[in-house]
């Protein structure tokens, strides 16, 4: 609970920083300068990046998985292990996905070194297949579901115990059609891919997924459909054609949420990075150039009260901040009520189970 309270307090302290973020555009270090700095330092960060993800690739799978903490039926709320929300979120899978920043200026090397990805409206999801099953987590590490899939290690028929079968994917899950739209690759058969550049990760992902013939449809051994999202080169002709395409998904399903822009040489890092940018289609001309043709349907999606991108982002951040604060407050109240309701039970079991948390 102390950890939850600390995070909540941190969020409160960040409100002013959110406001100043957009107030200070153009001052100090620009987004382009940060991109250059990251790319320059990236080569020396490979070992550090691997260490950050080692908990998923090695120790976590061999250690925490044995505890079955994601099996909600197996969790017993005893005083010696109880923490509010214990079985809801995995610390190891929290802050793992690479997240975008708002793209607020046109990269100097946009046509040479960037990709664009159409992103469907869905739940951003971390997928981990291992030990004959596949588990799905939200970007915050919250457990979503578990099932058999055709991914490496995802069912009893495609697990190689000697070599090890393992896979970690980043994507969007859409419950309505039970499909995981793959965005990126973090690991494949115990081979971490986070220190590889975007170009290489995409090549590896496509080449290996093509060999998995049973992931494109529902079957006894594959309970979720997997589809790779197209990653399109941002050269002038290619990007112009991309922006004039409507819809990007057949029959406009799923609905296009927005566009992600990936630098071709970006390594996969946890958290937000300027090497991955986000735009709504109606923002493209304002940020990337009015010489870019944009389909009229995207222009029609512009909100009636839209003024500029900076004004839109400031309102967007403020609204989401309020929603998150309300949600966090509600969750904490529910957890406190739950802990109070269990207090009598804990007291009766205390002599049998209690341990000082600091000794665990």
N, C-alpha and C positions, 0 to 999 in steps of 0.2 A: 504493500500500500504506500510505503514511503516513496518508492520509485515512481508510482503513479502520480502522487502529489507533487513530486519534484518536477515531473514533466509538465504537469498542469500549470505549475507556477512559471515554468520556463515559457510556456505558450503565452501567458499573461504578459510577461516581460517583453515578448517579441512584437507586441501590437504596434509599438512606435516604429520598430525597425521595418515592418511591412509598409507603413506609410512613407517612411523616408526613402525606401527603395526606389519608388517611382518619382519622388520629389527631386531626387538627386541624379536623375538621368543626365548623361553628358558630362558629369563631373567626375574627376578622378579616373579610376580604371574602367575603361569601356568593355563591353562584351567582346569586341574583337580582340582587344589586348589580352583579355583573360583566355580566349581561345588559343592565341599564340603562346602564351605562357604555359598552358596545360600541355600543348603539343610538344613544346621544348622540353618540359620536365617529364614527359610521359615515359620515355625510355628508361629513366632511372626508377620508375615506380612499379616495374613489373613484379618484383618480389613482394613489395608491399601489397599490391592488389591480390596476389595469390594468397597471402596471409589473411587478408580480410575475408576471403571466401573459403578458407581451409575448413572452417567449421561446418560448412555444408558438404564439402567434398570428402572429407576424411573423418576427423574426430566426431563430428556431430552424428553422422550416419552410424558409426560403430558404437557410439556411446549413448546419446540421448534416445535414439530410436528404440533401444532395448527397454527403455522406461515406458514406452507406449504413451507418452504424455499427450499425443494427439488423439488417442482413443478415448473419447469423452465418456464412454461407458466404463472404462477401466479406471478412471480417476476417482479416488476415494477422498472425500474432504475430511481429512484428519487434521488435528491441531498441529502436528509436526510438519505438514507440507502445505497447509492451506495458505493461499495468497489470493486475494480477490482477482478473479478472471484468470486463474492459473491455467485452466485447460482451454482458453480461448485464443491465446496468442503465443507464438514461438519467438523467443528472443533471437534465436539463431536465424530465423527467416525474416526478421524485421529489418528494414533499411538495407535490403539486398538489391532490389531492382534499380536499374539506372533510370533516372527521371529527367525530364526536360526542363529547360527554362523557357520563358516566353522569348521568342525570337524577335528582338526589337530593332535590329538593323540587318542590312544585307551583308553577308560575309564577303570579304574581298575575293575569296577563291570559290564562290558559290557554284559557278558553272563547272569548275574543274574537280572539286573535292567533296561534293555533297550529294546525298540521296534524299528522296522524299518518300514517305510511307503514308498511304491512306489508312486512318485508324477508325475501326468501327466503334459504335457505342456499346460498351461492355465493361466487365469488371477486370481491371488490371490484375493479372494473375501470375504467380510463380508456380511452376509445375516441377515436381520432383518425382522421378520414377526410379524405384530401387526395391530390391528384396521382394519381387513378384507383385508389386502394387504401385500405384501412382497417387500422389497426394497433391492437392491444389490449395494454395494459400493466397490471401490478398496481399497487396503491396505492403501492408502493415504487419504481415506475419500471421494474420488470423486464419485458422483452419477453415476451409470451405467444404471439401469433400474428399473421398477416397474411392478409387475404383481400379479395375484392370484396364490397361491400355497396351497398345502395340509398341510403345516406346521401349528402349533398352531397359531391361529389368522391370518392366511394367506389368508383366504377368509371368506365370509359371513356365511358359514355353519359350521365352526369349531371354532367359537369365543364364549367363555363363559364369559359373561360380569361380572358375580358375582365373579368368581374365577380369571378371567383375563387370557387371552391366549397370549402368547408371546414366541418368540424363537430367539436366536442369534447363528448363525453357522459360522464357519471358513472353507473355502474350496477353490477349484479351479473351475472356470467356463470356460467351453469350448463352444464357440458359435456354432461351426460347428455341434455338435450334441445336442445343447441346454441342456447341463447336468451340474449340480453342483456336483462335487466330494467332499464329506464332509470329512474334515480333523479333525475337533475338535468342541467342544461344549462350548459355553460361558454362555448360559442361556436357561432354559426351563420352560415355564409357570410361569414366574416371579420368578423362583428360580435361583439365580446366581450360576454358577458352577465353577467360576474361582478359588475358594479356595479349590476345590477338586483336588485330584491327577489324573494323566493321566489315571491310571487304572480305577478309579471310573468314570471319565468323559466318557471314552469309553464304559463302561458297561451301563451307563445311556443312552448314545446316541443310542446304538444298541437296547436296550430294548424298548425304546420309539419309535424309528423309525419303528420297526417291527409292531407296532400297527397302523401306518399310511399306510393304504393299497393303498392310491391314489397318493402317491408321486413318484412311480416308472414308471409312464407313463403320457403322455400328455392327459389332459381332460379339460372339461369346467371349473373346479375349480382348476386345477393344470397345469400351463403353462411351468414349468421347471421340468426336471427329476432330482431326487436326488439319488445319490449312495454313500454309505459309503466306503471310501478307507480302504483297509485291513491294520491292524496294527499287525505286526508279531513279535513274541517273538524272541530275539536275542540269545537264547541258541545255543550251537554249531551246533547241528543237524538241528535245525530249520533255522538258518541263512545260513548255507551251502546250504540247499535246496532252500532257497530264492534266493541266488545269482546264482544258476544254472538254475533258471527258466527264460525262454525267449520265447515269450514276457510276460510281467506281465499283459498286458491288451489284451483281445481277439482280434486276427487279428492285433495286434500291433497298436490298436487305442483305446484311444489316445496314442500318442507317450510318452514314459517314459522320463521325464526331468531329474530327479535325485532322491536321497534317503534322506528322513528325518529320523533322529534318535531321539526318545523321551525317556527321563528318566521316568521310571514308577511312580516316586513319585513327579514329577514336577507339581507345580501349574501353572495355566494359567496366565501369566503376559504379560503386554504390552511391545513391543519392543524386542530387541535381548536378548537371554539368552544362556549360555553355556549348559543348560539342554536340548537344542534342537540343533542337529547338522545336517549339510548338506554335502553330498558327491555326486560326480558323480560316477557311477558304476565303471569306470576304475580307480578310486582312492582307491577303497576298500582295495586291498591287500597292497598298500603302507602305508596306515594309520592303518588298523586294523589287518594286518598280512598276510604274504605270504602263510600261511598254509590254507587260505580260498579259496576254489575253486570258480572261477568266469567264467561265460559263455563266450565263445570266442567272441560272438557278442558284449558284453560290452567292451571287450578288443580292438576290432576293432574300437570302437568309440573314442579311445584316439587320440587327435590331433597329427598331424605329428610333430609339433614343441614342443610337451610336453616334459619337462625335469623332473621337480619335482612339487609336489603339491604347495609348497611355491612360486615357480616361476610362476606357472599358476595363483595362486590367486592374486599375485601382479599385473600381467598383466590384469587380469579380473577386479580388483578393479579400476585400472587406466583407462581402457577403459570405464567402466560404469560411472566413475566420469566425464569423458569428455562428454559423451552423456548427462548426467543429467545437466551439466553446460550449454551445448548448448540448451537443451530443456528449461531450466529455463530462459535463456536469451531471447529466442524466445517468450516464453509466456509473459514475462514482457513487451517486445516491443509491442506485440499485444494488451495487456491490456492498455498500455500507449496511443497507437493510438486510441483505442476505447474511452478512457476517453477524449482525445482531440476532437474527433468527436462529443461527447455529450456536450462539454463545452458550446456552444451557447444555447442549449436547457436548460441546467442547469441554466444559467444566467437568462433566461426568466422566469424560475419557482422558482427562488431563494426566491423571496418575499413570495411565497405561501408555500413552503415546507421546507426551510432550517432550520436546527437545528445544534447547535454545537455538533459534535460527542462526545465530552467529557461529555456531559450531558446525553447521552443515557445509 
